[in-house]
Amino acid sequence: MRLKESFYYYYICYTLWIVAIRGEPTPANADYYIGAVVEFPALTVNGAASTLKRLGEFRRLLEDADIRPDIVVFPEGVLNDRRTAIVVPKPSEAVLPCDADEVYYDYIISRTSCYARTLSLYVLINVVEVENCTQTGDIENLIANCAIYNTNVVFDRSGTVISRYRKYNLFGSEWLYFNYTTQPEEEAIFHTDFNVTFGHFTCMDVLYARPAQALVQRGITDFLHPSKWQSELPFMTAVQLHQSWAYSNDVNLLVAGTNDPHNGCTGTGIYAGKYGTLIATMTSDEKQSKLHVSVVPKKYNTTVNTRVMEDFKLAQSETRVLEDDVLDRFTGVALARNDNIDLFFTQPLGVLGNESETLQQQLCHNDLCCNFYIERHANLVENVSTSSYYYRLAAFHGIGSFLNTEPEALAVCTLFACTGDHIYTCGRIYEENVPVVPSYTFDVIRITGNFTRKRPSLLLPTSVNSLLMPLAVDAFEWQVAEYSNVSVVNLTLVQSRADLLTFGIYANYFLDDTAYDHHNKDAAGGFVAAAWLIWLSLLMQVYS
């Protein structure tokens, strides 16, 4: 590190330490703020006693923090459910629930308001909200006659409710129990005293144009994201998706994830756009609750800000996988598999002997063509009792689904891992007790694709390794050239890797406001049924 940069780095660290230890808010003219996200166990026991215990844990996490954050995000669905739905004040009323009798506001709202005021920080919680309804013990009557929402509530440093967002993109069985707002992006914005304007959305919203992408297009650069994300291979594990979304939009993203690994849910992190991951974790501990704190750079282009992040990027350094080592792997979460990949046009990578190989291959599907250039060399695997991953190249452009439920239009140029030589073994990992040694190392992977611009879309570099973590942003190069009808995308692996599960280009074509928009339940339901009929017919052709 050069002397000038070193001085600046230590100056920033010293200033941050002084401000944070004193518990003072970050000044409005600072180049950063202090963000925090909480990973927290899923709600398993409902009722007042359980909720009070969880609120107490919320407070303990905040009070015990060595560094006092400016803003903290709690996960989705960890405080109450539809049986104990609560009323949430309108932000326009500028309510301070901490001063009010709990007769008027539920203790979830009033106590969180007091936490925010006492500790002088911004707090986002996620609750199940009920509106325009007389509380009743009859859950069927409540669902049938009341408006129930999956709602984010934001409190400022004084404890005042300043923002309320009702989840717009419901998923699976949520359609049976929740309503959704009609103007999501209007509700999900607030400004802070440290001079950052935030947008916020919940879980599945990240895959849709509204409200997430609409807020990006409006110029919002910092986002809060409570989530209960169910990870899916090969493209949608939690940290993998969240880093790539923040990277492609070049925004800050603070994600608080619910811990329910037996049901596939874990993943918490803070992401700084093109600078990559600041903090990220996946856990197999379903009871773990933990506060993660990081300096977050403000998103404006200055030489000073660049230097700050170049120094803080040191925290991103990865442990490199040695070629003859057993892979370090994370297997502590139940992973879903995206069955759409069975319909991809794929080409297996052959097994290497004791040699190196340079491969060039073009795969096309519909109007998408993917060009692959790969350099790899064989590793010496002496222990015959170990296993290795197989790999396939793949291209696809069409209608698929997330968790085999939610329709999505996508285009993909990718390489992904398999546990065997058949396509149906792809998108899976070996079980925990299986030692895995890579049979070869990728020295260079270069993928180029021509992605149509017929619909609004988001192009993402997608990668995940054996620890279910994305590659650091300095491990790849990403280039997008826009033309009138096509985007030409280049993704290049610039560091040798032997631990890849996925490496590729993922284009999410937004289906909002189309016949496939899932807010049109009849159209969406008809589409899903039709998609499964097509899938079954193709399957019958394969086996006939």
C-alpha positions in Angstrom: 0.0 0.0 0.0 1.5 3.4 -1.0 2.3 5.9 1.8 -0.5 8.3 0.9 -3.1 5.6 0.6 -1.9 4.0 3.8 -2.2 7.3 5.7 -5.7 7.9 4.3 -6.8 4.3 5.2 -5.7 4.6 8.8 -7.2 8.1 9.1 -10.6 6.7 7.9 -10.3 3.8 10.3 -9.4 6.0 13.2 -12.2 8.4 12.5 -14.7 5.6 12.1 -13.5 4.0 15.4 -13.9 7.3 17.3 -17.3 8.0 15.9 -18.6 4.5 16.3 -17.4 3.9 19.8 -18.9 7.1 21.0 -22.2 6.1 19.5 -22.3 9.3 17.5 -24.2 9.4 14.2 -22.1 9.5 11.0 -22.0 13.1 9.8 -23.9 14.0 6.7 -20.8 15.0 4.8 -18.9 11.7 5.5 -18.0 9.5 2.5 -19.5 6.5 4.2 -22.2 5.3 6.7 -22.2 2.4 9.1 -24.7 -0.3 8.1 -25.8 -3.4 9.9 -27.8 -6.5 9.0 -29.2 -9.2 11.3 -29.5 -12.9 10.6 -32.2 -14.4 12.8 -33.9 -17.7 13.3 -37.2 -18.4 11.6 -40.4 -18.0 13.5 -41.5 -21.5 14.8 -43.6 -20.7 17.9 -46.2 -18.0 17.7 -47.9 -15.9 20.4 -47.0 -13.0 22.6 -44.3 -14.8 24.7 -42.4 -15.8 21.6 -42.6 -12.4 20.1 -41.5 -10.6 23.3 -38.5 -13.0 23.6 -37.5 -12.2 20.0 -37.9 -8.4 20.5 -35.6 -8.8 23.6 -33.1 -10.6 21.4 -33.3 -7.7 18.9 -32.4 -5.2 21.6 -29.6 -7.4 23.0 -28.0 -7.6 19.6 -28.1 -3.8 19.2 -26.9 -3.0 22.7 -24.0 -5.5 22.6 -22.6 -4.2 19.3 -19.0 -3.0 19.6 -19.7 -0.5 16.8 -23.0 1.5 16.8 -24.5 1.4 13.3 -26.4 4.2 11.6 -29.0 1.9 10.2 -29.9 -1.8 10.8 -32.1 -4.3 8.9 -33.9 -7.2 10.5 -35.1 -10.2 8.4 -38.4 -11.2 6.9 -41.0 -13.1 8.9 -39.3 -13.5 12.3 -41.7 -11.6 14.6 -45.3 -12.5 13.9 -47.5 -14.2 11.3 -51.0 -13.8 9.9 -52.6 -15.1 13.2 -51.1 -12.3 15.1 -51.2 -9.5 12.5 -50.8 -6.0 13.8 -51.7 -2.4 12.7 -48.9 -0.3 11.3 -49.0 3.5 11.5 -49.1 5.5 8.3 -45.8 7.3 7.7 -47.8 10.4 6.7 -49.0 10.6 10.3 -45.4 10.9 11.7 -46.3 8.7 14.6 -43.9 8.2 17.5 -45.2 4.9 19.0 -42.7 4.9 21.8 -44.6 7.7 23.5 -48.0 6.1 22.9 -50.0 3.6 25.0 -49.7 0.0 23.7 -53.5 0.1 23.6 -53.1 2.2 20.4 -50.0 0.5 18.9 -48.9 -3.1 19.2 -45.9 -3.7 21.4 -43.9 -4.8 18.3 -44.2 -1.3 17.0 -43.9 0.6 20.3 -40.9 -1.3 21.6 -39.0 -1.1 18.3 -39.7 2.6 18.2 -38.2 2.8 21.7 -35.1 0.8 20.6 -34.5 3.2 17.7 -34.9 6.3 19.9 -32.8 5.0 22.8 -30.0 3.8 20.6 -30.3 6.6 18.1 -30.4 4.6 14.9 -32.6 3.8 11.9 -34.3 0.4 12.2 -36.2 -1.7 9.6 -38.4 -4.6 10.8 -40.7 -6.8 8.8 -44.1 -7.7 10.2 -47.5 -9.1 9.2 -49.8 -6.2 9.0 -53.6 -6.0 9.1 -55.6 -3.0 7.9 -59.2 -1.9 8.1 -60.2 -4.8 10.3 -61.6 -5.7 13.7 -59.2 -8.1 15.3 -60.7 -11.6 15.6 -59.5 -14.9 16.8 -61.1 -16.6 13.8 -58.2 -16.9 11.3 -60.4 -17.9 8.4 -62.6 -14.8 9.0 -59.5 -12.6 9.3 -58.1 -13.9 6.0 -61.4 -13.6 4.2 -62.5 -10.2 5.3 -59.3 -8.2 6.2 -56.5 -6.7 4.2 -53.3 -8.5 5.4 -49.8 -7.5 4.2 -46.2 -8.6 4.4 -44.9 -5.2 5.6 -41.6 -3.4 6.1 -41.6 -0.7 8.8 -38.8 1.9 9.1 -38.2 4.0 12.2 -35.8 7.0 12.3 -33.5 7.9 15.2 -36.3 9.5 17.1 -38.4 6.3 16.9 -40.9 7.9 14.4 -42.4 5.7 11.7 -41.1 7.2 8.4 -41.7 4.5 5.8 -44.0 1.5 5.3 -43.7 -0.9 2.3 -46.2 -3.7 1.7 -44.6 -6.6 -0.3 -45.7 -6.5 -3.9 -44.4 -9.7 -5.4 -46.0 -12.5 -3.4 -44.6 -16.0 -3.7 -46.3 -19.4 -3.6 -48.8 -19.8 -0.8 -48.5 -16.1 0.1 -51.2 -15.4 -2.6 -53.6 -17.3 -0.3 -53.1 -15.1 2.7 -51.7 -11.7 1.7 -52.8 -8.7 -0.2 -50.4 -6.5 -2.2 -50.0 -2.8 -2.7 -50.7 -1.2 -6.1 -48.0 1.4 -6.0 -45.0 -0.3 -4.4 -42.2 2.1 -5.5 -44.1 5.1 -4.1 -44.0 3.6 -0.6 -40.5 2.3 -0.4 -38.3 5.5 -0.2 -37.0 7.5 2.8 -34.1 10.0 3.4 -31.7 9.9 6.4 -29.8 12.5 8.4 -26.5 11.0 7.1 -27.5 12.2 3.6 -28.4 8.9 2.0 -31.8 8.1 0.4 -32.9 4.4 0.7 -35.3 2.2 -1.1 -36.5 -1.0 0.4 -38.2 -4.2 -0.7 -38.7 -7.8 0.4 -37.4 -11.2 -0.7 -38.8 -12.1 -4.1 -39.1 -8.4 -5.1 -35.5 -8.5 -6.1 -36.4 -10.5 -9.2 -38.9 -8.1 -10.6 -39.1 -4.7 -12.2 -41.4 -3.3 -9.6 -40.5 -2.0 -7.1 -36.7 -3.0 -7.1 -35.7 -2.1 -10.7 -38.1 0.9 -10.8 -36.3 2.4 -7.7 -32.9 1.8 -9.3 -34.1 3.6 -12.5 -35.3 6.5 -10.3 -31.8 7.0 -9.1 -31.9 5.3 -5.6 -28.4 3.9 -4.9 -28.9 2.3 -1.4 -31.3 -0.5 -0.6 -32.5 -2.4 2.4 -33.7 -6.0 1.8 -35.3 -8.2 4.5 -35.4 -11.7 3.1 -36.3 -15.3 3.7 -34.5 -16.5 0.6 -34.7 -20.2 -0.4 -31.5 -21.0 -2.2 -31.6 -22.8 -5.5 -28.8 -24.1 -7.7 -27.3 -23.3 -10.1 -28.2 -19.6 -10.3 -30.2 -18.5 -7.2 -28.4 -19.2 -4.0 -28.8 -16.2 -1.7 -25.4 -14.5 -1.6 -24.7 -15.4 -5.2 -27.9 -13.5 -6.3 -27.6 -10.6 -4.0 -24.0 -9.8 -4.9 -24.7 -10.0 -8.6 -27.9 -7.8 -8.3 -25.9 -5.1 -6.5 -23.0 -5.4 -8.9 -25.0 -5.1 -12.0 -27.0 -2.1 -10.7 -23.9 -0.7 -9.0 -25.8 0.0 -5.8 -25.4 -0.7 -2.1 -27.6 -3.6 -0.8 -28.1 -4.5 2.8 -29.7 -8.0 3.1 -30.9 -9.4 6.4 -31.7 -13.1 6.0 -33.9 -15.5 8.0 -32.1 -18.6 9.2 -34.1 -21.7 8.4 -31.4 -23.9 6.7 -33.4 -27.1 6.8 -35.9 -25.4 4.5 -33.3 -23.8 2.4 -33.3 -20.4 3.9 -30.1 -18.6 4.9 -28.0 -15.8 3.5 -27.1 -12.4 5.0 -24.8 -9.7 3.7 -23.8 -6.2 2.7 -22.8 -5.5 -0.9 -21.2 -2.4 -2.4 -22.1 -2.5 -6.0 -19.0 -2.9 -8.3 -16.8 -3.2 -5.2 -18.5 -6.5 -4.3 -19.2 -8.1 -1.0 -18.3 -6.3 2.2 -19.8 -9.0 4.5 -21.7 -12.2 3.7 -22.6 -15.4 5.5 -24.5 -18.6 4.9 -25.1 -20.7 8.0 -26.3 -24.2 8.9 -27.3 -23.1 12.5 -31.0 -22.7 12.5 -30.8 -21.0 16.0 -28.1 -18.5 15.1 -28.8 -14.8 15.6 -26.0 -12.4 14.8 -25.5 -8.7 13.9 -23.1 -8.0 11.1 -21.7 -4.4 10.8 -19.8 -2.8 8.0 -18.6 0.6 6.7 -20.7 1.2 3.5 -19.4 3.7 0.9 -21.8 6.4 -0.3 -22.5 6.0 -4.0 -21.1 9.0 -5.7 -18.0 9.1 -7.8 -15.1 10.7 -6.1 -11.4 9.9 -5.9 -11.7 9.7 -2.2 -14.5 7.2 -2.2 -12.6 5.0 -4.7 -9.6 5.0 -2.4 -11.7 4.1 0.6 -13.2 1.1 -1.1 -9.9 -0.1 -2.7 -8.5 -0.3 0.9 -11.6 -1.9 2.4 -11.6 -4.5 -0.5 -8.8 -6.2 1.3 -11.4 -7.8 3.4 -12.6 -9.7 0.3 -9.5 -11.8 0.0 -10.4 -15.4 -0.6 -8.7 -18.7 0.4 -7.5 -20.2 -2.9 -8.2 -23.8 -3.5 -5.1 -25.9 -4.1 -5.4 -28.3 -7.0 -4.9 -31.6 -5.0 -6.8 -30.5 -1.9 -10.2 -31.8 -0.8 -12.6 -28.9 -1.4 -13.8 -26.9 1.5 -17.6 -27.1 1.0 -20.7 -25.7 2.6 -23.5 -28.4 2.7 -25.5 -27.2 5.7 -28.5 -25.8 3.8 -31.2 -27.8 1.9 -30.7 -26.6 -1.7 -33.5 -26.6 -4.3 -32.7 -27.4 -7.8 -33.9 -25.4 -10.8 -35.5 -28.1 -13.0 -35.5 -25.7 -16.0 -31.9 -26.7 -16.7 -33.2 -30.0 -17.9 -34.5 -28.1 -20.9 -31.2 -26.2 -21.6 -29.1 -26.9 -24.6 -26.0 -28.3 -23.0 -22.6 -29.8 -23.9 -20.6 -31.8 -21.4 -16.9 -31.1 -20.8 -15.0 -34.2 -21.3 -12.7 -35.8 -18.7 -9.0 -34.8 -19.0 -6.1 -37.2 -18.8 -2.8 -35.8 -17.6 -2.9 -32.9 -19.9 -4.0 -29.4 -20.5 -6.7 -28.4 -23.0 -7.9 -25.3 -24.8 -11.6 -25.5 -25.9 -13.7 -23.3 -28.0 -17.4 -24.0 -28.3 -20.6 -22.2 -29.6 -24.0 -23.2 -28.2 -27.2 -21.6 -29.5 -30.8 -21.7 -28.2 -33.6 -19.7 -30.0 -32.1 -16.3 -30.7 -29.2 -16.6 -28.2 -25.8 -17.8 -29.1 -23.1 -18.3 -26.5 -19.4 -18.6 -27.3 -17.1 -20.3 -24.8 -13.3 -20.2 -24.6 -11.8 -22.4 -21.9 -8.3 -23.2 -20.8 -8.0 -25.9 -18.2 -5.4 -28.4 -16.9 -5.7 -31.8 -15.2 -5.0 -32.2 -11.5 -3.3 -35.2 -10.0 -6.0 -37.1 -8.0 -4.3 -40.0 -6.2 -7.1 -41.1 -3.9 -9.6 -43.1 -5.8 -12.1 -42.9 -2.9 -12.7 -39.2 -3.6 -15.3 -37.7 -6.0 -15.0 -34.9 -8.5 -17.5 -32.6 -10.2 -18.4 -32.9 -13.8 -19.2 -29.8 -15.9 -21.5 -28.8 -18.7 -21.7 -25.7 -20.9 -25.3 -24.4 -21.4 -27.4 -22.0 -23.4 -31.0 -21.1 -22.9 -33.5 -18.4 -23.9 -37.1 -18.9 -23.0 -39.6 -19.1 -20.1 -38.6 -20.8 -17.0 -39.5 -20.6 -13.3 -37.9 -19.8 -9.9 -38.3 -22.7 -7.4 -40.3 -24.4 -10.2 -43.2 -22.1 -9.2 -42.8 -18.5 -10.2 -42.6 -17.9 -14.0 -39.6 -15.9 -15.3 -38.2 -15.1 -18.7 -34.5 -15.7 -18.8 -31.5 -16.1 -21.1 -28.3 -17.9 -19.9 -24.8 -18.6 -21.1 -23.1 -20.6 -18.4 -21.0 -23.4 -17.1 -22.3 -25.4 -14.2 -21.3 -28.4 -12.1 -22.9 -31.8 -12.0 -22.4 -34.9 -9.8 -22.5 -37.2 -12.8 -22.4 -37.2 -16.6 -26.2 -36.8 -17.1 -28.0 -33.5 -17.2 -30.3 -34.5 -14.3 -27.2 -34.6 -12.0 -26.5 -30.9 -12.6 -27.6 -28.3 -10.1 -26.8 -30.7 -7.3 -23.9 -31.0 -4.8 -22.3 -34.0 -3.2 -23.5 -34.9 0.3 -21.5 -33.7 3.3 -19.7 -37.0 3.9 -18.3 -37.2 0.4 -14.7 -35.9 0.0 -14.5 -33.9 -3.3 -11.2 -33.3 -5.1 -11.2 -31.3 -8.3 -10.0 -33.3 -11.3 -9.0 -30.2 -13.2 -8.5 -26.5 -12.8 -10.0 -23.8 -14.9 -7.3 -21.3 -15.9 -9.4 -19.1 -18.2 -13.1 -19.1 -18.9 -14.4 -16.5 -21.4 -18.1 -16.4 -22.2 -19.7 -14.2 -24.8 -23.4 -13.9 -25.5 -25.7 -11.8 -27.7 -28.7 -11.0 -25.6 -31.8 -9.5 -27.3 -33.1 -6.2 -26.0 -36.8 -6.8 -26.9 -37.8 -6.5 -23.3 -36.5 -4.7 -20.2 -34.0 -6.9 -18.5 -31.1 -7.0 -16.0 -27.9 -8.7 -17.1 -26.0 -10.4 -14.2 -22.6 -12.0 -13.8 -23.4 -15.1 -11.8 -21.0 -17.3 -10.0 -20.9 -19.6 -6.9 -18.2 -21.8 -5.5 -18.2 -24.9 -3.3 -18.8 -22.7 -0.2 -21.9 -21.3 -1.8 -20.2 -17.9 -2.1 -19.8 -15.9 -5.3 -16.4 -15.1 -6.6 -14.9 -11.9 -5.5 -15.3 -9.1 -8.1 -11.6 -9.0 -8.9 -11.8 -12.7 -10.0 -13.7 -11.8 -13.2 -14.1 -9.1 -15.8 -17.5 -8.0 -17.0 -18.2 -6.0 -20.2 -21.5 -5.1 -21.8 -21.8 -3.4 -25.2 -25.3 -2.1 -26.0 -26.6 -1.9 -29.5 -30.0 -1.1 -30.9 -31.5 -4.6 -30.7 -28.9 -6.6 -28.8 -26.5 -6.5 -25.8 -23.2 -8.2 -26.4 -21.9 -9.4 -23.0 -18.4 -10.7 -22.1 -17.6 -12.5 -18.9 -14.0 -13.6 -18.2 -12.5 -15.6 -15.3 -9.1 -14.0 -14.6 -8.1 -16.2 -11.7 -7.5 -19.9 -11.8 -10.3 -21.8 -10.0 -10.9 -25.4 -9.1 -14.0 -24.9 -6.9 -16.6 -23.6 -9.3 -20.3 -24.7 -9.1 -21.5 -22.0 -11.5 -19.9 -19.4 -13.7 -21.9 -17.6 -16.4 -24.1 -14.8 -17.7 -27.7 -14.6 -16.5 -30.3 -12.3 -18.1 -33.5 -11.7 -16.2 -36.2 -10.5 -18.6 -38.9 -8.8 -16.5 -42.4 -10.2 -16.9 -44.2 -7.4 -14.9 -47.2 -5.9 -16.7 -47.4 -8.7 -19.3 -49.7 -11.7 -19.7 -47.2 -13.6 -17.5 -47.4 -11.0 -14.6 -48.1 -13.0 -11.5 -50.4 -10.3 -10.2 -52.8 -11.6 -12.9 -53.4 -14.9 -11.2 -55.5 -16.4 -13.9 -53.0 -15.7 -16.6 -50.1 -16.7 -14.4 -51.8 -19.9 -13.3 -52.6 -20.8 -16.9 -49.0 -20.1 -17.9 -47.6 -22.4 -15.2 -49.9 -25.2 -16.1 -49.0 -24.8 -19.8 -45.3 -24.7 -19.0 -45.5 -27.9 -17.0 -47.4 -29.6 -19.9 -44.6 -28.5 -22.3 -41.9 -29.9 -19.9 -43.7 -33.2 -19.5 -44.1 -33.5 -23.2 -40.4 -33.0 -23.8 -39.6 -35.4 -21.0 -41.8 -38.1 -22.7 -39.9 -37.4 -26.0 -36.6 -38.0 -24.2 -37.7 -41.4 -22.8 -39.7 -42.5 -25.8 
